[in-house]
């Protein structure tokens, strides 16, 4: 892999990773999450898990690291969504 | 790329792609999107665009196709979010 594509991959992963942060912030601030769909979150979590596996198979580090980060953020979103829905 | 990783990549992309569909469906059904953060959507769109670029650089077809699909779904979500926020 050349350095150029490594940087693009990291930039891509940073964007799709931090894209989840405002959602997490909103849930924590407003303490409600009725409009978020839990089904979406579960499917997204499965997809991110598969991306990590794919990255490992292809030894593609930007894919592994950035999807790993997104996976953690998404886990937090699911946790607080369920907590505040009750 | 071996066939095994191709299937994993496609499965991963299908999950992260369809994960956005329930959100789009919810917005269309409820005709409101106050709880969705537009900033998140814009950053996510940039990230998906960069993933497509990364996929092209690495000739990684699962990455290109699935992020292209997510990009389109996300564009629809942004369009209707802005429409219903007004």
Backbone of each chain as nested JSON, in Angstrom:
{
  "chains": [
    {"id": "A", "residues": [
      {"number": 1, "name": "UNK", "atoms": {"N": [0.843, -1.192, 0.0], "CA": [0.0, 0.0, 0.0], "C": [0.889, 1.257, 0.0]}},
      {"number": 2, "name": "UNK", "atoms": {"N": [0.609, 2.183, -0.877], "CA": [1.41, 3.41, -0.853], "C": [0.902, 4.367, 0.234]}},
      {"number": 3, "name": "UNK", "atoms": {"N": [1.754, 5.333, 0.561], "CA": [1.443, 6.268, 1.652], "C": [0.21, 7.113, 1.373]}},
      {"number": 4, "name": "UNK", "atoms": {"N": [0.036, 7.458, 0.105], "CA": [-1.078, 8.294, -0.319], "C": [-2.417, 7.657, 0.052]}},
      {"number": 5, "name": "UNK", "atoms": {"N": [-2.573, 6.378, -0.295], "CA": [-3.838, 5.711, 0.0], "C": [-4.01, 5.489, 1.503]}},
      {"number": 6, "name": "UNK", "atoms": {"N": [-2.895, 5.357, 2.212], "CA": [-2.971, 5.226, 3.669], "C": [-3.591, 6.479, 4.293]}},
      {"number": 7, "name": "UNK", "atoms": {"N": [-3.129, 7.656, 3.835], "CA": [-3.664, 8.92, 4.352], "C": [-5.14, 9.088, 4.014]}},
      {"number": 8, "name": "UNK", "atoms": {"N": [-5.51, 8.727, 2.773], "CA": [-6.919, 8.831, 2.354], "C": [-7.775, 7.915, 3.227]}},
      {"number": 9, "name": "UNK", "atoms": {"N": [-7.277, 6.701, 3.468], "CA": [-8.013, 5.739, 4.292], "C": [-8.206, 6.242, 5.707]}},
      {"number": 10, "name": "UNK", "atoms": {"N": [-7.156, 6.841, 6.265], "CA": [-7.255, 7.369, 7.625], "C": [-8.233, 8.542, 7.676]}},
      {"number": 11, "name": "UNK", "atoms": {"N": [-8.15, 9.441, 6.689], "CA": [-9.067, 10.588, 6.632], "C": [-10.515, 10.099, 6.51]}},
      {"number": 12, "name": "UNK", "atoms": {"N": [-10.724, 9.111, 5.655], "CA": [-12.06, 8.546, 5.456], "C": [-12.596, 7.963, 6.764]}},
      {"number": 13, "name": "UNK", "atoms": {"N": [-11.749, 7.194, 7.44], "CA": [-12.156, 6.546, 8.672], "C": [-12.401, 7.538, 9.795]}},
      {"number": 14, "name": "UNK", "atoms": {"N": [-11.596, 8.592, 9.846], "CA": [-11.782, 9.624, 10.867], "C": [-13.149, 10.282, 10.672]}},
      {"number": 15, "name": "UNK", "atoms": {"N": [-13.498, 10.582, 9.411], "CA": [-14.799, 11.21, 9.119], "C": [-15.966, 10.304, 9.5]}},
      {"number": 16, "name": "UNK", "atoms": {"N": [-15.939, 9.058, 9.036], "CA": [-17.071, 8.176, 9.349], "C": [-17.097, 7.826, 10.836]}},
      {"number": 17, "name": "UNK", "atoms": {"N": [-15.937, 7.889, 11.494], "CA": [-15.881, 7.648, 12.934], "C": [-16.444, 8.811, 13.736]}},
      {"number": 18, "name": "UNK", "atoms": {"N": [-15.929, 10.018, 13.472], "CA": [-16.394, 11.175, 14.257], "C": [-17.814, 11.574, 13.889]}},
      {"number": 19, "name": "UNK", "atoms": {"N": [-18.308, 11.084, 12.741], "CA": [-19.69, 11.371, 12.345], "C": [-20.681, 10.881, 13.392]}},
      {"number": 20, "name": "UNK", "atoms": {"N": [-20.264, 9.893, 14.182], "CA": [-21.16, 9.357, 15.199], "C": [-21.12, 10.145, 16.505]}},
      {"number": 21, "name": "UNK", "atoms": {"N": [-20.054, 10.932, 16.688], "CA": [-19.9, 11.651, 17.956], "C": [-21.023, 12.661, 18.239]}},
      {"number": 22, "name": "UNK", "atoms": {"N": [-21.444, 13.478, 17.234], "CA": [-22.533, 14.422, 17.536], "C": [-23.809, 13.697, 17.981]}},
      {"number": 23, "name": "UNK", "atoms": {"N": [-24.045, 12.513, 17.399], "CA": [-25.235, 11.748, 17.776], "C": [-25.145, 11.305, 19.234]}},
      {"number": 24, "name": "UNK", "atoms": {"N": [-23.968, 10.846, 19.623], "CA": [-23.742, 10.427, 21.007], "C": [-23.895, 11.631, 21.947]}},
      {"number": 25, "name": "UNK", "atoms": {"N": [-23.327, 12.763, 21.55], "CA": [-23.407, 13.997, 22.333], "C": [-24.861, 14.437, 22.526]}},
      {"number": 26, "name": "UNK", "atoms": {"N": [-25.641, 14.367, 21.419], "CA": [-27.059, 14.744, 21.477], "C": [-27.848, 13.874, 22.451]}},
      {"number": 27, "name": "UNK", "atoms": {"N": [-27.587, 12.573, 22.39], "CA": [-28.297, 11.642, 23.269], "C": [-27.957, 11.934, 24.731]}},
      {"number": 28, "name": "UNK", "atoms": {"N": [-26.662, 12.183, 24.99], "CA": [-26.213, 12.437, 26.359], "C": [-26.764, 13.762, 26.877]}},
      {"number": 29, "name": "UNK", "atoms": {"N": [-26.851, 14.762, 25.998], "CA": [-27.303, 16.088, 26.398], "C": [-28.814, 16.112, 26.628]}},
      {"number": 30, "name": "UNK", "atoms": {"N": [-29.544, 15.536, 25.669], "CA": [-31.008, 15.611, 25.731], "C": [-31.622, 14.47, 26.541]}},
      {"number": 31, "name": "UNK", "atoms": {"N": [-30.812, 13.481, 26.852], "CA": [-31.269, 12.312, 27.596], "C": [-32.541, 11.692, 27.018]}},
      {"number": 32, "name": "UNK", "atoms": {"N": [-32.63, 11.686, 25.7], "CA": [-33.729, 10.968, 25.039], "C": [-33.254, 10.52, 23.653]}},
      {"number": 33, "name": "UNK", "atoms": {"N": [-33.82, 9.458, 23.181], "CA": [-33.343, 8.896, 21.92], "C": [-34.471, 8.219, 21.147]}},
      {"number": 34, "name": "UNK", "atoms": {"N": [-35.694, 8.762, 21.311], "CA": [-36.849, 8.11, 20.68], "C": [-36.724, 8.034, 19.163]}},
      {"number": 35, "name": "UNK", "atoms": {"N": [-36.066, 9.049, 18.595], "CA": [-36.072, 9.123, 17.141], "C": [-34.956, 8.293, 16.482]}},
      {"number": 36, "name": "UNK", "atoms": {"N": [-34.064, 7.772, 17.319], "CA": [-33.01, 6.929, 16.778], "C": [-33.526, 5.508, 16.658]}},
      {"number": 37, "name": "UNK", "atoms": {"N": [-33.219, 4.86, 15.56], "CA": [-33.72, 3.499, 15.466], "C": [-32.679, 2.484, 15.939]}},
      {"number": 38, "name": "UNK", "atoms": {"N": [-33.087, 1.718, 16.936], "CA": [-32.199, 0.713, 17.546], "C": [-31.847, -0.361, 16.516]}},
      {"number": 39, "name": "UNK", "atoms": {"N": [-32.806, -0.702, 15.656], "CA": [-32.54, -1.711, 14.618], "C": [-31.361, -1.262, 13.749]}},
      {"number": 40, "name": "UNK", "atoms": {"N": [-31.361, 0.04, 13.398], "CA": [-30.257, 0.587, 12.613], "C": [-28.928, 0.41, 13.338]}},
      {"number": 41, "name": "UNK", "atoms": {"N": [-28.955, 0.714, 14.632], "CA": [-27.724, 0.67, 15.424], "C": [-27.156, -0.749, 15.498]}},
      {"number": 42, "name": "UNK", "atoms": {"N": [-28.049, -1.727, 15.628], "CA": [-27.609, -3.13, 15.725], "C": [-27.004, -3.587, 14.39]}},
      {"number": 43, "name": "UNK", "atoms": {"N": [-27.684, -3.232, 13.276], "CA": [-27.172, -3.621, 11.958], "C": [-25.835, -2.929, 11.702]}},
      {"number": 44, "name": "UNK", "atoms": {"N": [-25.764, -1.656, 12.077], "CA": [-24.525, -0.895, 11.887], "C": [-23.368, -1.523, 12.668]}},
      {"number": 45, "name": "UNK", "atoms": {"N": [-23.671, -1.934, 13.895], "CA": [-22.653, -2.56, 14.738], "C": [-22.141, -3.866, 14.096]}},
      {"number": 46, "name": "UNK", "atoms": {"N": [-23.069, -4.66, 13.544], "CA": [-22.68, -5.9, 12.855], "C": [-21.789, -5.575, 11.656]}},
      {"number": 47, "name": "UNK", "atoms": {"N": [-22.2, -4.555, 10.89], "CA": [-21.428, -4.15, 9.714], "C": [-20.029, -3.704, 10.078]}},
      {"number": 48, "name": "UNK", "atoms": {"N": [-19.92, -2.924, 11.154], "CA": [-18.606, -2.43, 11.589], "C": [-17.726, -3.596, 12.035]}},
      {"number": 49, "name": "UNK", "atoms": {"N": [-18.34, -4.562, 12.727], "CA": [-17.616, -5.756, 13.148], "C": [-17.069, -6.518, 11.946]}},
      {"number": 50, "name": "UNK", "atoms": {"N": [-17.903, -6.641, 10.905], "CA": [-17.476, -7.333, 9.687], "C": [-16.37, -6.563, 8.962]}},
      {"number": 51, "name": "UNK", "atoms": {"N": [-16.444, -5.227, 8.968], "CA": [-15.375, -4.42, 8.364], "C": [-14.047, -4.659, 9.066]}},
      {"number": 52, "name": "UNK", "atoms": {"N": [-14.09, -4.767, 10.403], "CA": [-12.866, -5.027, 11.165], "C": [-12.275, -6.375, 10.73]}},
      {"number": 53, "name": "UNK", "atoms": {"N": [-13.152, -7.385, 10.615], "CA": [-12.744, -8.724, 10.18], "C": [-12.154, -8.659, 8.76]}},
      {"number": 54, "name": "UNK", "atoms": {"N": [-12.823, -7.916, 7.897], "CA": [-12.356, -7.729, 6.511], "C": [-10.971, -7.079, 6.496]}},
      {"number": 55, "name": "UNK", "atoms": {"N": [-10.799, -6.051, 7.335], "CA": [-9.515, -5.358, 7.435], "C": [-8.401, -6.291, 7.897]}},
      {"number": 56, "name": "UNK", "atoms": {"N": [-8.738, -7.166, 8.848], "CA": [-7.755, -8.129, 9.356], "C": [-7.36, -9.104, 8.241]}},
      {"number": 57, "name": "UNK", "atoms": {"N": [-8.366, -9.607, 7.498], "CA": [-8.099, -10.537, 6.395], "C": [-7.197, -9.917, 5.337]}},
      {"number": 58, "name": "UNK", "atoms": {"N": [-7.427, -8.62, 5.055], "CA": [-6.652, -7.952, 4.006], "C": [-5.457, -7.181, 4.55]}},
      {"number": 59, "name": "UNK", "atoms": {"N": [-5.221, -7.278, 5.863], "CA": [-4.148, -6.521, 6.518], "C": [-4.218, -5.039, 6.16]}},
      {"number": 60, "name": "UNK", "atoms": {"N": [-5.436, -4.534, 6.206], "CA": [-5.678, -3.136, 5.823], "C": [-5.871, -2.32, 7.112]}},
      {"number": 61, "name": "UNK", "atoms": {"N": [-4.777, -1.695, 7.581], "CA": [-4.809, -1.053, 8.891], "C": [-5.761, 0.138, 9.017]}},
      {"number": 62, "name": "UNK", "atoms": {"N": [-5.872, 1.008, 7.999], "CA": [-6.867, 2.088, 8.148], "C": [-8.272, 1.531, 8.378]}},
      {"number": 63, "name": "UNK", "atoms": {"N": [-8.615, 0.457, 7.668], "CA": [-9.941, -0.149, 7.82], "C": [-10.123, -0.72, 9.231]}},
      {"number": 64, "name": "UNK", "atoms": {"N": [-9.12, -1.401, 9.75], "CA": [-9.209, -2.01, 11.082], "C": [-9.357, -0.938, 12.171]}},
      {"number": 65, "name": "UNK", "atoms": {"N": [-8.435, 0.035, 12.156], "CA": [-8.39, 1.03, 13.227], "C": [-9.636, 1.914, 13.242]}},
      {"number": 66, "name": "UNK", "atoms": {"N": [-10.013, 2.422, 12.059], "CA": [-11.129, 3.362, 12.028], "C": [-12.463, 2.676, 12.294]}},
      {"number": 67, "name": "UNK", "atoms": {"N": [-12.632, 1.437, 11.794], "CA": [-13.884, 0.739, 12.084], "C": [-13.932, 0.274, 13.533]}},
      {"number": 68, "name": "UNK", "atoms": {"N": [-12.772, 0.02, 14.11], "CA": [-12.707, -0.326, 15.524], "C": [-13.175, 0.845, 16.385]}},
      {"number": 69, "name": "UNK", "atoms": {"N": [-12.726, 2.038, 16.02], "CA": [-13.135, 3.261, 16.718], "C": [-14.641, 3.475, 16.584]}},
      {"number": 70, "name": "UNK", "atoms": {"N": [-15.161, 3.352, 15.338], "CA": [-16.596, 3.514, 15.093], "C": [-17.412, 2.491, 15.876]}},
      {"number": 71, "name": "UNK", "atoms": {"N": [-16.88, 1.283, 15.976], "CA": [-17.547, 0.209, 16.7], "C": [-17.75, 0.61, 18.171]}},
      {"number": 72, "name": "UNK", "atoms": {"N": [-16.731, 1.177, 18.773], "CA": [-16.81, 1.595, 20.179], "C": [-17.811, 2.732, 20.381]}},
      {"number": 73, "name": "UNK", "atoms": {"N": [-17.772, 3.741, 19.482], "CA": [-18.701, 4.868, 19.581], "C": [-20.138, 4.359, 19.47]}},
      {"number": 74, "name": "UNK", "atoms": {"N": [-20.328, 3.451, 18.511], "CA": [-21.652, 2.912, 18.261], "C": [-22.169, 2.085, 19.445]}},
      {"number": 75, "name": "UNK", "atoms": {"N": [-21.272, 1.378, 20.09], "CA": [-21.637, 0.633, 21.295], "C": [-22.148, 1.583, 22.38]}},
      {"number": 76, "name": "UNK", "atoms": {"N": [-21.471, 2.712, 22.536], "CA": [-21.889, 3.722, 23.521], "C": [-23.262, 4.269, 23.16]}},
      {"number": 77, "name": "UNK", "atoms": {"N": [-23.489, 4.547, 21.851], "CA": [-24.779, 5.083, 21.409], "C": [-25.894, 4.084, 21.733]}},
      {"number": 78, "name": "UNK", "atoms": {"N": [-25.662, 2.807, 21.45], "CA": [-26.67, 1.78, 21.732], "C": [-26.95, 1.704, 23.236]}},
      {"number": 79, "name": "UNK", "atoms": {"N": [-25.874, 1.725, 24.012], "CA": [-26.02, 1.642, 25.465], "C": [-26.9, 2.781, 26.011]}},
      {"number": 80, "name": "UNK", "atoms": {"N": [-26.598, 4.017, 25.604], "CA": [-27.348, 5.154, 26.125], "C": [-28.747, 5.254, 25.518]}},
      {"number": 81, "name": "UNK", "atoms": {"N": [-28.892, 4.805, 24.253], "CA": [-30.224, 4.815, 23.627], "C": [-31.165, 3.912, 24.414]}},
      {"number": 82, "name": "UNK", "atoms": {"N": [-30.689, 2.738, 24.752], "CA": [-31.516, 1.779, 25.488], "C": [-31.786, 2.309, 26.894]}},
      {"number": 83, "name": "UNK", "atoms": {"N": [-30.759, 2.895, 27.495], "CA": [-30.902, 3.444, 28.846], "C": [-31.96, 4.558, 28.89]}},
      {"number": 84, "name": "UNK", "atoms": {"N": [-31.93, 5.472, 27.921], "CA": [-32.844, 6.609, 27.939], "C": [-34.212, 6.288, 27.371]}},
      {"number": 85, "name": "UNK", "atoms": {"N": [-34.329, 5.171, 26.633], "CA": [-35.654, 4.793, 26.135], "C": [-36.537, 4.26, 27.247]}},
      {"number": 86, "name": "UNK", "atoms": {"N": [-35.883, 3.748, 28.297], "CA": [-36.659, 3.159, 29.4], "C": [-37.345, 4.237, 30.233]}}
    ]},
    {"id": "B", "residues": [
      {"number": 1, "name": "UNK", "atoms": {"N": [-6.901, -10.508, -4.168], "CA": [-7.875, -10.683, -3.076], "C": [-8.523, -12.057, -3.209]}},
      {"number": 2, "name": "UNK", "atoms": {"N": [-8.561, -12.809, -2.126], "CA": [-9.247, -14.102, -2.204], "C": [-10.76, -13.915, -2.072]}},
      {"number": 3, "name": "UNK", "atoms": {"N": [-11.491, -14.971, -2.487], "CA": [-12.957, -14.907, -2.515], "C": [-13.547, -14.713, -1.129]}},
      {"number": 4, "name": "UNK", "atoms": {"N": [-12.922, -15.329, -0.147], "CA": [-13.389, -15.27, 1.227], "C": [-13.484, -13.817, 1.716]}},
      {"number": 5, "name": "UNK", "atoms": {"N": [-12.4, -13.078, 1.525], "CA": [-12.415, -11.687, 1.993], "C": [-13.376, -10.842, 1.162]}},
      {"number": 6, "name": "UNK", "atoms": {"N": [-13.59, -11.218, -0.098], "CA": [-14.551, -10.495, -0.93], "C": [-15.953, -10.603, -0.332]}},
      {"number": 7, "name": "UNK", "atoms": {"N": [-16.332, -11.818, 0.075], "CA": [-17.659, -12.037, 0.668], "C": [-17.819, -11.284, 1.982]}},
      {"number": 8, "name": "UNK", "atoms": {"N": [-16.765, -11.322, 2.806], "CA": [-16.805, -10.607, 4.095], "C": [-16.975, -9.11, 3.845]}},
      {"number": 9, "name": "UNK", "atoms": {"N": [-16.242, -8.613, 2.863], "CA": [-16.318, -7.188, 2.525], "C": [-17.705, -6.794, 2.055]}},
      {"number": 10, "name": "UNK", "atoms": {"N": [-18.303, -7.641, 1.244], "CA": [-19.645, -7.349, 0.745], "C": [-20.664, -7.403, 1.878]}},
      {"number": 11, "name": "UNK", "atoms": {"N": [-20.547, -8.419, 2.745], "CA": [-21.457, -8.54, 3.892], "C": [-21.326, -7.32, 4.806]}},
      {"number": 12, "name": "UNK", "atoms": {"N": [-20.084, -6.902, 5.043], "CA": [-19.825, -5.729, 5.898], "C": [-20.474, -4.49, 5.292]}},
      {"number": 13, "name": "UNK", "atoms": {"N": [-20.276, -4.319, 3.993], "CA": [-20.805, -3.136, 3.313], "C": [-22.318, -3.138, 3.244]}},
      {"number": 14, "name": "UNK", "atoms": {"N": [-22.903, -4.311, 3.065], "CA": [-24.369, -4.412, 3.024], "C": [-24.939, -3.984, 4.384]}},
      {"number": 15, "name": "UNK", "atoms": {"N": [-24.311, -4.445, 5.471], "CA": [-24.776, -4.085, 6.818], "C": [-24.661, -2.581, 7.079]}},
      {"number": 16, "name": "UNK", "atoms": {"N": [-23.491, -2.014, 6.819], "CA": [-23.332, -0.581, 7.109], "C": [-24.171, 0.256, 6.136]}},
      {"number": 17, "name": "UNK", "atoms": {"N": [-24.455, -0.312, 4.945], "CA": [-25.315, 0.398, 3.991], "C": [-26.774, 0.363, 4.396]}},
      {"number": 18, "name": "UNK", "atoms": {"N": [-27.306, -0.833, 4.669], "CA": [-28.728, -0.928, 5.024], "C": [-29.003, -0.367, 6.411]}},
      {"number": 19, "name": "UNK", "atoms": {"N": [-27.952, -0.198, 7.218], "CA": [-28.125, 0.394, 8.551], "C": [-28.739, 1.784, 8.46]}},
      {"number": 20, "name": "UNK", "atoms": {"N": [-28.56, 2.438, 7.328], "CA": [-29.098, 3.789, 7.165], "C": [-30.554, 3.788, 6.702]}},
      {"number": 21, "name": "UNK", "atoms": {"N": [-31.011, 2.676, 6.16], "CA": [-32.366, 2.628, 5.624], "C": [-33.471, 2.857, 6.664]}},
      {"number": 22, "name": "UNK", "atoms": {"N": [-33.384, 2.219, 7.857], "CA": [-34.441, 2.484, 8.848], "C": [-34.518, 3.964, 9.231]}},
      {"number": 23, "name": "UNK", "atoms": {"N": [-33.35, 4.62, 9.239], "CA": [-33.332, 6.044, 9.569], "C": [-34.066, 6.845, 8.495]}},
      {"number": 24, "name": "UNK", "atoms": {"N": [-33.814, 6.517, 7.25], "CA": [-34.485, 7.179, 6.129], "C": [-35.988, 6.917, 6.192]}},
      {"number": 25, "name": "UNK", "atoms": {"N": [-36.353, 5.665, 6.463], "CA": [-37.755, 5.263, 6.566], "C": [-38.466, 6.042, 7.682]}},
      {"number": 26, "name": "UNK", "atoms": {"N": [-37.782, 6.162, 8.826], "CA": [-38.352, 6.904, 9.963], "C": [-38.623, 8.371, 9.626]}},
      {"number": 27, "name": "UNK", "atoms": {"N": [-37.66, 8.982, 8.956], "CA": [-37.805, 10.391, 8.59], "C": [-38.976, 10.556, 7.64]}},
      {"number": 28, "name": "UNK", "atoms": {"N": [-39.079, 9.652, 6.652], "CA": [-40.147, 9.736, 5.657], "C": [-41.509, 9.497, 6.297]}},
      {"number": 29, "name": "UNK", "atoms": {"N": [-41.572, 8.58, 7.252], "CA": [-42.836, 8.213, 7.883], "C": [-43.31, 9.296, 8.851]}},
      {"number": 30, "name": "UNK", "atoms": {"N": [-42.372, 9.784, 9.681], "CA": [-42.755, 10.738, 10.726], "C": [-42.68, 12.191, 10.258]}},
      {"number": 31, "name": "UNK", "atoms": {"N": [-42.087, 12.385, 9.099], "CA": [-41.921, 13.718, 8.514], "C": [-41.332, 14.728, 9.505]}},
      {"number": 32, "name": "UNK", "atoms": {"N": [-40.401, 14.265, 10.322], "CA": [-39.66, 15.173, 11.191], "C": [-38.282, 14.582, 11.455]}},
      {"number": 33, "name": "UNK", "atoms": {"N": [-37.325, 15.455, 11.715], "CA": [-35.949, 14.978, 11.866], "C": [-35.17, 15.838, 12.844]}},
      {"number": 34, "name": "UNK", "atoms": {"N": [-35.897, 16.36, 13.856], "CA": [-35.228, 17.284, 14.796], "C": [-34.072, 16.627, 15.532]}},
      {"number": 35, "name": "UNK", "atoms": {"N": [-34.216, 15.316, 15.79], "CA": [-33.233, 14.675, 16.649], "C": [-31.988, 14.182, 15.893]}},
      {"number": 36, "name": "UNK", "atoms": {"N": [-32.054, 14.253, 14.576], "CA": [-30.892, 13.857, 13.783], "C": [-29.964, 15.044, 13.645]}},
      {"number": 37, "name": "UNK", "atoms": {"N": [-28.666, 14.792, 13.787], "CA": [-27.796, 15.954, 13.667], "C": [-27.253, 16.071, 12.239]}},
      {"number": 38, "name": "UNK", "atoms": {"N": [-27.534, 17.225, 11.655], "CA": [-27.127, 17.499, 10.272], "C": [-25.6, 17.523, 10.169]}},
      {"number": 39, "name": "UNK", "atoms": {"N": [-24.936, 18.03, 11.209], "CA": [-23.471, 18.067, 11.197], "C": [-22.914, 16.65, 11.042]}},
      {"number": 40, "name": "UNK", "atoms": {"N": [-23.544, 15.694, 11.755], "CA": [-23.125, 14.297, 11.645], "C": [-23.265, 13.808, 10.206]}},
      {"number": 41, "name": "UNK", "atoms": {"N": [-24.4, 14.156, 9.603], "CA": [-24.691, 13.683, 8.254], "C": [-23.685, 14.209, 7.226]}},
      {"number": 42, "name": "UNK", "atoms": {"N": [-23.299, 15.474, 7.399], "CA": [-22.351, 16.08, 6.462], "C": [-20.968, 15.428, 6.605]}},
      {"number": 43, "name": "UNK", "atoms": {"N": [-20.54, 15.23, 7.861], "CA": [-19.238, 14.597, 8.09], "C": [-19.259, 13.162, 7.558]}},
      {"number": 44, "name": "UNK", "atoms": {"N": [-20.375, 12.464, 7.802], "CA": [-20.502, 11.086, 7.334], "C": [-20.417, 11.024, 5.811]}},
      {"number": 45, "name": "UNK", "atoms": {"N": [-21.077, 11.971, 5.159], "CA": [-21.058, 12.025, 3.697], "C": [-19.628, 12.232, 3.175]}},
      {"number": 46, "name": "UNK", "atoms": {"N": [-18.887, 13.126, 3.83], "CA": [-17.488, 13.35, 3.444], "C": [-16.678, 12.075, 3.621]}},
      {"number": 47, "name": "UNK", "atoms": {"N": [-16.894, 11.411, 4.758], "CA": [-16.174, 10.17, 5.043], "C": [-16.471, 9.097, 4.012]}},
      {"number": 48, "name": "UNK", "atoms": {"N": [-17.735, 8.951, 3.649], "CA": [-18.115, 7.942, 2.65], "C": [-17.487, 8.261, 1.296]}},
      {"number": 49, "name": "UNK", "atoms": {"N": [-17.456, 9.553, 0.957], "CA": [-16.813, 9.972, -0.289], "C": [-15.338, 9.598, -0.298]}},
      {"number": 50, "name": "UNK", "atoms": {"N": [-14.672, 9.814, 0.843], "CA": [-13.249, 9.474, 0.958], "C": [-13.028, 7.961, 0.891]}},
      {"number": 51, "name": "UNK", "atoms": {"N": [-13.948, 7.19, 1.477], "CA": [-13.844, 5.717, 1.391], "C": [-13.927, 5.26, -0.056]}},
      {"number": 52, "name": "UNK", "atoms": {"N": [-14.82, 5.889, -0.828], "CA": [-14.951, 5.535, -2.249], "C": [-13.625, 5.802, -2.963]}},
      {"number": 53, "name": "UNK", "atoms": {"N": [-13.041, 6.969, -2.675], "CA": [-11.757, 7.359, -3.253], "C": [-10.662, 6.354, -2.851]}},
      {"number": 54, "name": "UNK", "atoms": {"N": [-10.662, 5.985, -1.572], "CA": [-9.71, 5.001, -1.039], "C": [-9.874, 3.662, -1.756]}},
      {"number": 55, "name": "UNK", "atoms": {"N": [-11.128, 3.237, -1.943], "CA": [-11.415, 1.988, -2.645], "C": [-10.903, 2.01, -4.079]}},
      {"number": 56, "name": "UNK", "atoms": {"N": [-11.062, 3.165, -4.736], "CA": [-10.579, 3.309, -6.12], "C": [-9.053, 3.198, -6.152]}},
      {"number": 57, "name": "UNK", "atoms": {"N": [-8.393, 3.898, -5.215], "CA": [-6.922, 3.855, -5.145], "C": [-6.412, 2.429, -4.929]}},
      {"number": 58, "name": "UNK", "atoms": {"N": [-7.113, 1.662, -4.093], "CA": [-6.664, 0.303, -3.774], "C": [-7.337, -0.758, -4.632]}},
      {"number": 59, "name": "UNK", "atoms": {"N": [-8.157, -0.323, -5.593], "CA": [-8.93, -1.247, -6.438], "C": [-9.685, -2.266, -5.58]}},
      {"number": 60, "name": "UNK", "atoms": {"N": [-10.304, -1.75, -4.517], "CA": [-11.013, -2.602, -3.57], "C": [-12.515, -2.456, -3.846]}},
      {"number": 61, "name": "UNK", "atoms": {"N": [-13.055, -3.399, -4.638], "CA": [-14.437, -3.251, -5.106], "C": [-15.506, -3.298, -4.023]}},
      {"number": 62, "name": "UNK", "atoms": {"N": [-15.397, -4.181, -3.011], "CA": [-16.417, -4.121, -1.954], "C": [-16.482, -2.74, -1.296]}},
      {"number": 63, "name": "UNK", "atoms": {"N": [-15.32, -2.128, -1.074], "CA": [-15.271, -0.793, -0.456], "C": [-15.933, 0.244, -1.365]}},
      {"number": 64, "name": "UNK", "atoms": {"N": [-15.649, 0.194, -2.655], "CA": [-16.216, 1.169, -3.6], "C": [-17.736, 1.045, -3.689]}},
      {"number": 65, "name": "UNK", "atoms": {"N": [-18.2, -0.177, -3.939], "CA": [-19.632, -0.395, -4.189], "C": [-20.477, -0.1, -2.953]}},
      {"number": 66, "name": "UNK", "atoms": {"N": [-20.047, -0.644, -1.803], "CA": [-20.879, -0.495, -0.619], "C": [-20.865, 0.935, -0.077]}},
      {"number": 67, "name": "UNK", "atoms": {"N": [-19.71, 1.611, -0.179], "CA": [-19.687, 3.002, 0.27], "C": [-20.42, 3.907, -0.709]}},
      {"number": 68, "name": "UNK", "atoms": {"N": [-20.435, 3.521, -1.976], "CA": [-21.208, 4.268, -2.968], "C": [-22.693, 4.193, -2.653]}},
      {"number": 69, "name": "UNK", "atoms": {"N": [-23.143, 3.0, -2.279], "CA": [-24.542, 2.8, -1.895], "C": [-24.885, 3.626, -0.646]}},
      {"number": 70, "name": "UNK", "atoms": {"N": [-24.027, 3.548, 0.376], "CA": [-24.241, 4.312, 1.606], "C": [-24.27, 5.812, 1.331]}},
      {"number": 71, "name": "UNK", "atoms": {"N": [-23.42, 6.231, 0.407], "CA": [-23.341, 7.646, 0.039], "C": [-24.695, 8.139, -0.485]}},
      {"number": 72, "name": "UNK", "atoms": {"N": [-25.325, 7.336, -1.354], "CA": [-26.621, 7.707, -1.927], "C": [-27.728, 7.754, -0.87]}},
      {"number": 73, "name": "UNK", "atoms": {"N": [-27.752, 6.733, 0.009], "CA": [-28.756, 6.694, 1.082], "C": [-28.605, 7.92, 1.976]}},
      {"number": 74, "name": "UNK", "atoms": {"N": [-27.346, 8.221, 2.295], "CA": [-27.063, 9.345, 3.163], "C": [-27.461, 10.69, 2.528]}},
      {"number": 75, "name": "UNK", "atoms": {"N": [-27.263, 10.787, 1.235], "CA": [-27.694, 11.982, 0.508], "C": [-29.205, 12.165, 0.64]}},
      {"number": 76, "name": "UNK", "atoms": {"N": [-29.959, 11.072, 0.517], "CA": [-31.421, 11.12, 0.668], "C": [-31.792, 11.558, 2.085]}},
      {"number": 77, "name": "UNK", "atoms": {"N": [-31.092, 11.006, 3.089], "CA": [-31.376, 11.358, 4.485], "C": [-31.146, 12.857, 4.701]}},
      {"number": 78, "name": "UNK", "atoms": {"N": [-30.033, 13.385, 4.176], "CA": [-29.744, 14.81, 4.322], "C": [-30.825, 15.644, 3.633]}},
      {"number": 79, "name": "UNK", "atoms": {"N": [-31.202, 15.241, 2.429], "CA": [-32.219, 15.964, 1.666], "C": [-33.539, 16.075, 2.454]}},
      {"number": 80, "name": "UNK", "atoms": {"N": [-34.033, 14.929, 2.964], "CA": [-35.313, 14.936, 3.67], "C": [-35.208, 15.562, 5.06]}},
      {"number": 81, "name": "UNK", "atoms": {"N": [-34.03, 15.431, 5.705], "CA": [-33.838, 16.069, 7.01], "C": [-33.974, 17.578, 6.884]}},
      {"number": 82, "name": "UNK", "atoms": {"N": [-33.328, 18.123, 5.858], "CA": [-33.376, 19.569, 5.648], "C": [-34.796, 19.987, 5.265]}},
      {"number": 83, "name": "UNK", "atoms": {"N": [-35.436, 19.188, 4.414], "CA": [-36.796, 19.475, 3.964], "C": [-37.769, 19.514, 5.15]}},
      {"number": 84, "name": "UNK", "atoms": {"N": [-37.667, 18.533, 6.066], "CA": [-38.621, 18.449, 7.166], "C": [-38.259, 19.341, 8.344]}},
      {"number": 85, "name": "UNK", "atoms": {"N": [-37.021, 19.806, 8.368], "CA": [-36.642, 20.726, 9.452], "C": [-37.238, 22.107, 9.237]}},
      {"number": 86, "name": "UNK", "atoms": {"N": [-37.508, 22.424, 7.975], "CA": [-38.045, 23.759, 7.664], "C": [-39.487, 23.9, 8.152]}}
    ]}
  ]
}
